[in-house]
Amino acid sequence: MSPQILLLLTVLTPGLATSQQRLKMPCKMVANEALCQNLGLLQVPALVQSDIQALDLSANQLQSVLVSPLGLYKELRHLDLSANEISFLQPGVFQALPQLEHLNLAHNRLAAGTTLNTTGSLSPLPHVTSLDLSGNSLYSDLLEQLLGEAPRLRSLSLAENSLTHLGRHTFRGLPALEHLDLHSNVLMDIEDGAFEALPRLTHLNLSRNSLTCISDFSLQQLRVLDLSCNSIEVFQTAATQPPAEYQLAWLDLRENRLLQLPDLAALPRLIYLNMSNNLIRFPASSPQGGEEGDGPGPVTVPSRPLEAPSSGGSWNTSSQPLSQLLNLDLSYNEIELVPLSFLEHLTSLRFLNLSRNCLRAFEAQHAGALPCLVLLDLSHNALQALQLGTMALGSLRTLLLQDNALRDLSPHTFTGLASLQRLNLQGNRVSPCGGTGEPTPLGCVGFSGLSSLRVLNLVDNGMEVLRAGAFLRTPLTELDLSANPGLEVATGALAGLEASLEVLALQGNELAILQVDLPCFSCLKRLNLAGNRLSHLPAWTQAVSLEVLDLRNNSFSLLPGSAMGGLETSLRRLYLQGNPLSCCGNGWLAAQLHRGRVDVDATRGLTCRFGSQEEVSLSHVRPEDCEKGGLKNVNLILLLTFTLVSAVLLTTLATCCCMRRQKFHQQYKA
């Protein structure tokens, strides 16, 4: 069948079915919008109301889009044809919609339409401001034919296609374009001048392509550039005289193959910079001036500032490079050393992520260093030395230091951080000092007097002793001391936290005795004592705030009401698995189970014992089981008592009879 006949049939068929579709009216009408999505439609419906302004035909089975009946909707401004099977667009189909502003053709089969090669472009699109062609398997040569003229187009999505290169004339008919999305293609080459026809372009997404080099970057008007998830080894701005004034504020270079920090001095307006998951490293050097082969001895921070290494580009060549930068992410790289000059001019920086590198030391000592920094992430490095000046990091609220090798720090390491609220030291070897008057062992760190600190994590630090007064004048709300096996908690170790502490974790410390007067902690809401050897708890005789209590894997057999009564009004969840619970004598626990006041986790798996008998499910124990057991015990006691009394009486009677017999024999002989 010839293409002309096929075209004629496709034009006539909708007209024959128009009356039938008018009767069915499958679409939902909301004001001037027709919602026809996901109805299994094979063609554009002819609606009774022709003055609609929005038509949603997404997620149907359309294979072609024709002038009739689409041309009936002269007032149409929004047209959504996404998620269909469209491979044929009748020439001039969108010219019939003079008011059309937003056109969505995403996730169709436009590349499969053989007629596209001969019918030309979608244009003209005189009033369209946003166009989505993503997910159509479009290739580069076809794209140039398809775009054509769209003088008012401001937003264009070409994501998830099969584009391999961009030529000088690809976007020549889009002078007003501001947002261009090219993510998830196979772009390997961008011809010089490919974006020169886009003088208003401000947002460009080139993520998830196959780019290896960005040289002579010259898009001065661009504000947002996403180059993440490529294979870029070099990013370089164009050298111009006089120097160009770049407007770039947001640059994403994560998940590439950068070997060094690019020269970004020409981008002074950067606010967000992400270079995580690259191969960036400074030259390996020992801060003491030694060689790499000197061994992993103690690391100290030098007293004089380190200069930025030559391989780091000219990051600090301008007078105030990146002075407006707010967010800097350098995580997942191979950085061994952070020179002081690297951070010197980052006076506006609020978030700095250096996690998962190879850092052995970090220093921020001079007054006014990083004055606006709110979050500093140094976790998952190999830090052995940490020096924080008393006048530095004045705005720091969150400091993440988990999974390093910190030990033998100065007692005053954190005392100068006036705004610090959250401190994570998990997985180090930090030992808290005691309060005033307590001995100060070498290498202990002071946590008392930190008036702003609220959350402290000291999990897995190999602590042996928590001394009295360790947190005086530090109003912590959350404290985690878990995974310190053999920890000795001295009396008064948590003194000063009674009115502030809400979450306390002492899990996995092998505690046999708890020398903490828990009922005095009036604000405590969550208490984790799992993984110890505890068999008794202090008595809560008055109402408190405790909502969650974790006692798993301890040695509790009884939870008497005399000790737990004060928890009845507040306790909502109780964890008890792994304890040798007694089936009888736990009246308080049984009452909570039956009343449903406390959600005791996994009650089906919670077991107990009747004396030395085998374990039974706690949920199957009935009060009469314990009463029967008690009655049997009473009967046994009575029987034993009766037997004993009878034996005594018989013995006494036998003795009396024997004495009378002897007396009778004596009288008979006389």
Residue pairs with C-beta under 8 A, 6 or more apart in sequence:
3 115
7 90
10 64
10 66
10 88
10 90
11 66
11 67
11 68
11 90
13 43
14 43
14 44
14 46
14 66
14 68
14 69
15 68
15 69
17 43
18 46
18 69
21 45
21 46
22 46
22 47
22 48
25 47
25 48
26 36
26 39
26 41
26 45
27 34
27 35
27 36
27 39
27 45
27 47
28 34
28 35
28 36
29 35
29 47
29 49
29 52
32 51
32 52
32 53
32 54
32 75
33 52
33 53
33 54
33 55
33 56
33 78
34 47
34 49
34 52
34 54
34 55
34 56
35 56
36 45
36 55
36 56
36 57
36 60
37 56
37 57
37 58
37 59
37 60
37 80
38 58
38 59
38 60
39 60
40 60
40 61
41 57
41 60
41 61
41 62
42 60
42 61
42 62
42 63
43 62
43 64
43 66
44 57
44 62
44 65
44 66
44 69
44 70
45 69
46 69
46 72
47 72
47 73
50 72
50 73
50 74
50 75
51 73
51 74
51 75
52 73
52 75
52 76
53 75
53 76
53 77
53 78
53 99
54 76
54 77
54 78
54 79
54 80
55 73
55 76
55 78
55 79
55 80
56 78
56 80
57 79
57 80
57 81
57 84
58 80
58 81
58 82
58 83
58 84
58 104
59 82
59 83
59 84
60 83
60 84
61 84
61 85
62 81
62 84
62 85
62 86
63 84
63 85
63 86
63 87
63 88
64 86
64 87
64 88
64 89
64 90
65 81
65 86
65 88
65 89
65 90
65 93
66 90
66 93
67 90
67 92
67 93
67 96
70 93
70 96
70 97
71 93
71 96
71 97
73 97
74 96
74 97
74 98
74 99
75 99
76 97
76 99
76 100
77 99
77 100
77 101
77 102
78 101
78 102
79 97
79 100
79 102
79 103
79 104
80 104
81 103
81 104
81 105
81 108
82 104
82 105
82 106
82 107
82 108
82 132
83 106
83 107
83 108
84 107
84 108
85 108
85 109
86 105
86 108
86 109
86 110
86 113
87 108
87 109
87 110
87 112
87 113
88 113
88 115
89 110
89 113
89 116
89 119
89 122
91 119
91 120
94 100
94 103
94 122
94 125
94 128
95 124
98 126
98 127
99 127
100 125
100 127
100 128
101 127
101 128
101 129
101 130
102 128
102 129
102 130
103 125
103 128
103 130
103 131
103 132
104 131
104 132
105 131
105 132
105 133
105 136
106 132
106 133
106 134
106 135
106 136
106 157
107 134
107 135
107 136
108 135
108 136
109 136
109 137
110 116
110 133
110 136
110 137
110 138
110 146
111 136
111 137
111 138
111 139
111 142
111 161
111 162
112 137
116 142
116 145
116 146
117 142
117 145
120 145
120 148
121 145
121 146
121 147
121 148
121 149
122 131
122 146
122 147
122 148
122 150
123 147
123 148
123 149
123 150
123 173
124 148
124 149
124 150
125 131
125 148
125 149
125 150
125 152
125 153
126 150
126 151
126 152
127 152
128 150
128 152
128 153
129 152
129 153
129 154
129 155
130 153
130 154
130 155
130 156
131 150
131 153
131 155
131 156
131 157
132 156
132 157
133 146
133 156
133 157
133 158
133 161
134 157
134 158
134 159
134 160
134 161
134 181
135 159
135 160
135 161
136 161
137 161
137 162
138 146
138 158
138 161
138 162
138 163
139 161
139 162
139 163
139 164
140 163
140 164
140 165
140 166
140 167
140 170
143 158
143 161
143 163
143 170
144 167
144 169
144 170
147 170
147 171
147 173
147 174
148 173
149 173
150 173
150 174
151 173
151 174
151 175
151 176
152 176
153 174
153 176
153 177
154 176
154 177
154 178
154 179
154 200
155 177
155 178
155 179
156 174
156 177
156 179
156 180
156 181
157 181
158 180
158 181
158 182
158 185
159 181
159 182
159 183
159 184
159 185
159 205
160 183
160 184
160 185
161 184
161 185
162 185
162 186
163 182
163 185
163 186
163 187
164 185
164 186
164 187
164 188
164 189
165 187
165 188
165 189
165 190
165 191
166 182
166 187
166 189
166 190
166 191
166 194
167 191
167 194
168 191
168 192
168 193
168 194
168 196
169 197
170 194
171 177
171 180
171 194
171 195
171 197
171 198
172 197
174 197
174 198
175 197
175 198
175 199
175 200
176 200
177 198
177 200
177 201
178 200
178 201
178 202
178 203
179 201
179 202
179 203
180 198
180 201
180 203
180 204
180 205
181 205
182 204
182 205
182 206
182 209
183 205
183 206
183 207
183 208
183 209
183 226
184 207
184 208
184 209
185 208
185 209
186 209
186 210
187 206
187 209
187 210
187 211
188 209
188 210
188 211
188 212
190 211
192 216
195 201
195 204
195 219
199 221
200 221
201 219
201 221
201 222
202 221
202 222
202 223
202 224
202 247
203 222
203 223
203 224
204 219
204 222
204 224
204 225
204 226
205 226
206 225
206 226
206 227
206 230
207 226
207 227
207 228
207 229
207 230
207 252
208 228
208 229
208 230
209 229
209 230
210 230
210 231
211 227
211 230
211 231
211 232
212 230
212 231
212 232
212 233
212 257
213 232
213 233
213 234
214 227
214 232
214 234
214 235
214 236
215 234
215 236
216 236
216 237
216 238
216 239
217 235
217 236
217 237
217 238
218 237
218 238
218 240
218 244
219 225
219 246
219 248
220 244
220 245
220 246
220 247
221 247
222 246
222 247
222 248
223 247
223 248
223 249
223 250
224 248
224 249
224 250
225 248
225 250
225 251
225 252
226 250
226 252
227 235
227 251
227 252
227 253
227 256
228 252
228 253
228 254
228 255
228 256
228 274
229 254
229 255
229 256
230 255
230 256
231 256
231 257
232 253
232 256
232 257
232 258
233 256
233 257
233 258
233 259
234 258
234 262
235 253
235 258
235 262
236 262
236 263
237 244
237 246
237 263
237 264
237 266
237 267
238 244
243 266
244 266
246 266
246 267
246 268
246 269
247 269
248 267
248 269
248 270
249 269
249 270
249 271
249 272
250 270
250 271
250 272
251 264
251 267
251 270
251 272
251 273
251 274
252 272
252 274
253 262
253 273
253 274
253 275
253 278
254 274
254 275
254 276
254 277
254 278
254 329
255 276
255 277
255 278
256 277
256 278
257 278
257 279
258 275
258 278
258 279
258 280
259 278
259 279
259 280
259 281
260 280
260 281
260 311
260 312
260 313
261 275
261 280
261 312
261 313
261 315
262 313
263 313
263 314
263 315
263 317
264 270
264 273
264 313
264 315
264 321
264 322
265 314
265 315
265 316
265 317
265 318
265 321
265 322
266 318
267 322
268 318
268 320
268 321
268 322
268 323
268 324
269 324
270 322
270 324
270 325
271 324
271 325
271 326
271 327
272 325
272 326
272 327
273 322
273 325
273 327
273 328
273 329
274 327
274 329
275 329
275 330
275 333
276 329
276 330
276 331
276 332
276 333
276 353
277 331
277 332
277 333
278 332
278 333
279 333
279 334
280 330
280 333
280 334
280 335
281 333
281 334
281 335
281 336
281 358
282 309
282 311
282 312
282 335
282 336
282 337
282 338
282 339
283 309
283 311
284 292
284 336
284 337
285 292
285 336
285 337
286 292
286 294
286 299
287 299
287 300
287 301
287 302
287 306
287 337
287 360
287 361
287 385
288 299
288 300
288 302
298 384
298 385
298 408
299 360
299 361
299 384
299 385
300 361
300 385
301 361
301 362
301 363
301 365
301 385
301 387
302 363
305 339
305 340
305 341
305 344
305 366
306 337
306 339
306 340
306 341
307 339
307 341
308 315
308 316
308 339
308 341
308 342
309 339
312 339
312 342
315 321
315 322
315 342
316 341
316 342
316 344
316 345
320 345
320 347
321 345
322 345
322 346
323 345
323 346
323 347
323 348
324 348
325 346
325 348
325 349
326 348
326 349
326 350
326 351
327 349
327 350
327 351
328 346
328 349
328 351
328 352
328 353
329 351
329 353
330 352
330 353
330 354
330 357
331 353
331 354
331 355
331 356
331 357
331 377
332 355
332 356
332 357
333 356
333 357
334 357
334 358
335 354
335 357
335 358
335 359
336 357
336 358
336 359
336 360
337 359
337 360
337 361
338 354
338 359
338 362
340 363
340 366
343 349
343 352
343 364
343 369
343 370
346 352
346 370
347 370
347 371
347 372
348 372
349 370
349 372
349 373
350 372
350 373
350 374
350 375
350 395
351 373
351 374
351 375
352 370
352 373
352 375
352 376
352 377
353 375
353 377
354 362
354 376
354 377
354 378
354 381
355 377
355 378
355 379
355 380
355 381
355 400
356 379
356 380
356 381
357 381
358 381
358 382
359 378
359 381
359 382
359 383
360 381
360 382
360 383
360 384
360 385
361 383
361 384
361 385
361 386
361 387
362 378
362 383
362 385
362 386
362 387
363 385
363 386
363 387
363 388
364 370
364 387
364 388
364 389
364 392
364 393
365 387
365 388
365 389
365 392
366 389
366 391
366 392
367 389
367 391
367 392
368 391
368 392
368 394
369 389
369 392
369 393
370 376
370 392
370 393
370 396
371 393
371 394
371 395
372 395
373 393
373 395
373 396
374 395
374 396
374 397
374 398
375 396
375 397
375 398
375 400
376 393
376 396
376 398
376 399
376 400
377 400
378 399
378 400
378 401
378 404
379 400
379 401
379 402
379 403
379 404
379 424
380 402
380 403
380 404
381 403
381 404
382 404
382 405
383 401
383 404
383 405
383 406
384 404
384 405
384 406
384 407
386 401
386 406
386 409
386 413
387 410
387 413
388 413
388 414
388 416
388 417
389 416
390 412
390 415
390 416
391 416
392 416
393 416
393 417
394 418
394 419
395 419
396 417
396 419
396 420
397 419
397 420
397 421
397 422
398 420
398 421
398 422
399 414
399 417
399 420
399 422
399 423
399 424
400 424
401 423
401 424
401 425
401 428
402 424
402 425
402 426
402 427
402 428
402 457
403 426
403 427
403 428
404 427
404 428
405 428
405 429
406 425
406 428
406 429
406 430
407 428
407 429
407 430
407 443
408 442
408 443
409 430
409 443
409 445
410 445
411 433
411 440
411 444
411 445
411 446
412 446
413 445
413 446
414 420
414 423
414 445
414 446
414 447
414 450
414 453
415 446
415 449
415 450
417 450
417 452
418 452
419 452
420 450
420 452
420 453
421 452
421 453
421 454
421 455
422 453
422 454
422 455
423 453
423 455
423 456
423 457
424 457
425 456
425 457
425 458
425 461
426 457
426 458
426 459
426 460
426 461
426 480
427 459
427 460
427 461
428 461
429 461
429 462
430 445
430 458
430 461
430 463
431 441
431 443
431 444
431 445
431 461
431 463
431 464
431 465
432 444
432 445
432 446
432 447
432 458
432 463
432 466
432 467
432 470
432 471
433 440
433 441
433 444
433 445
433 446
433 447
433 448
433 467
433 470
434 440
434 444
434 467
434 468
434 469
434 470
434 490
435 448
435 467
435 468
435 469
435 470
435 472
435 492
435 495
436 448
436 469
436 472
437 469
438 467
438 468
438 469
439 467
447 453
447 456
447 470
447 471
447 474
448 469
448 470
448 471
448 472
448 473
448 474
448 496
449 472
449 473
449 474
450 473
450 474
451 473
451 474
451 475
453 474
453 475
453 476
454 475
454 476
454 477
454 478
455 476
455 477
455 478
456 471
456 476
456 478
456 479
456 480
457 480
458 479
458 480
458 481
458 484
459 480
459 481
459 482
459 483
459 484
459 505
460 482
460 483
460 484
461 484
462 484
463 481
463 484
463 487
464 484
464 486
464 487
464 488
465 487
465 488
465 490
466 481
466 487
466 488
466 489
466 490
466 493
467 490
467 493
468 490
468 491
468 492
468 493
468 495
469 492
469 493
469 495
469 496
470 493
470 494
471 479
471 493
471 494
471 495
471 496
471 497
472 495
472 496
473 496
474 496
474 497
475 497
475 499
475 500
476 497
476 500
476 501
477 500
477 501
477 502
477 503
477 523
478 501
478 502
478 503
479 494
479 497
479 501
479 503
479 504
479 505
480 503
480 504
480 505
481 487
481 489
481 504
481 505
481 506
481 509
482 505
482 506
482 507
482 508
482 509
482 528
482 531
483 507
483 508
483 509
484 508
484 509
485 508
485 509
485 510
486 509
486 510
487 506
487 509
487 510
487 511
489 506
489 509
489 511
489 514
489 515
489 516
490 515
491 515
493 515
493 516
494 501
494 504
494 516
494 521
497 521
498 520
498 521
498 522
499 522
499 523
500 523
501 521
501 523
501 524
502 523
502 524
502 525
502 526
502 545
503 524
503 525
503 526
504 521
504 524
504 526
504 527
504 528
505 526
505 527
505 528
506 514
506 528
506 529
506 532
507 528
507 529
507 530
507 531
507 532
507 550
508 530
508 531
508 532
509 531
509 532
510 531
510 532
510 533
511 529
511 532
511 533
511 534
512 532
512 533
512 534
512 535
513 534
514 529
514 534
514 537
514 538
516 538
517 538
518 524
518 527
518 537
518 538
518 540
519 538
519 539
519 540
519 541
519 542
519 544
519 566
521 544
522 544
522 545
523 545
524 544
524 545
524 546
525 545
525 546
525 547
525 548
526 546
526 547
526 548
527 546
527 548
527 549
527 550
528 550
529 549
529 550
529 551
529 554
530 550
530 551
530 552
530 553
530 554
530 575
531 552
531 553
531 554
532 553
532 554
533 554
533 555
534 551
534 554
534 555
534 556
535 554
535 555
535 556
535 557
536 556
536 563
537 556
537 559
537 563
537 564
538 563
539 562
539 563
539 566
540 546
540 563
540 564
540 565
540 566
540 567
541 562
541 565
541 566
542 566
543 566
543 569
543 570
544 566
544 567
544 570
545 570
546 567
546 570
546 571
547 570
547 571
547 572
547 573
548 571
548 572
548 573
548 574
549 567
549 571
549 573
549 574
549 575
550 575
551 574
551 575
551 576
551 579
552 575
552 576
552 577
552 578
552 579
553 577
553 578
553 579
554 578
554 579
555 579
555 580
556 576
556 579
556 580
556 581
557 579
557 580
557 581
557 582
557 585
558 581
558 582
558 585
558 586
559 586
559 588
559 589
560 585
560 588
561 587
561 588
561 591
564 588
564 589
565 588
568 592
568 597
571 592
571 597
571 598
572 598
572 599
573 598
573 599
573 600
573 601
574 592
574 598
574 599
574 600
574 601
575 601
576 589
576 600
576 601
576 606
577 601
577 602
577 605
577 606
580 609
581 589
581 606
581 607
581 608
581 609
581 618
582 608
582 609
583 608
583 609
583 610
583 616
583 618
583 621
583 625
583 626
584 610
584 625
584 626
584 629
584 630
585 626
586 608
589 600
589 618
590 621
590 623
592 598
592 600
593 600
593 603
593 618
593 619
600 606
603 618
603 619
604 617
604 619
605 617
606 617
606 618
606 619
607 615
607 616
607 617
607 618
608 615
608 616
608 618
608 621
609 615
609 616
610 616
610 625
610 629
611 629
